[in-house]
Amino acid sequence: MFQPGASLTFDNAKTTLNAGLQAIAEGQNEIDFSGLITVDSAAVATMLAWRRLAVARAVPLVFHHVPENLHSLISLYDVAALIDADMVRNDLPHH
């Protein structure tokens, strides 16, 4: 399970973004934010980019232990539906 560090801000977003993209490309589909303390809007953009890659690969992506300060930003930018959107799953029958 991929875990970003204690901070996900403009200062380290590019590095964290790339590490998460690599993890997803290697088959990881869970991201654990339990160690995340400091965030800004770059954290929301990073989550959206990770979600976009997962959607493009038609794989589920689950975010665990999203801290309240990040939940607040997700709500502020009104992107909860994009971040929590149902993923296309290949193991479910199509009707």
Salt bridges, closest charged atoms under 4 A:
GLU30 OE1 - HIS64 NE2 2.60
ASP32 OD1 - HIS65 ND1 2.88
ASP91 OD2 - ARG89 NH2 2.62
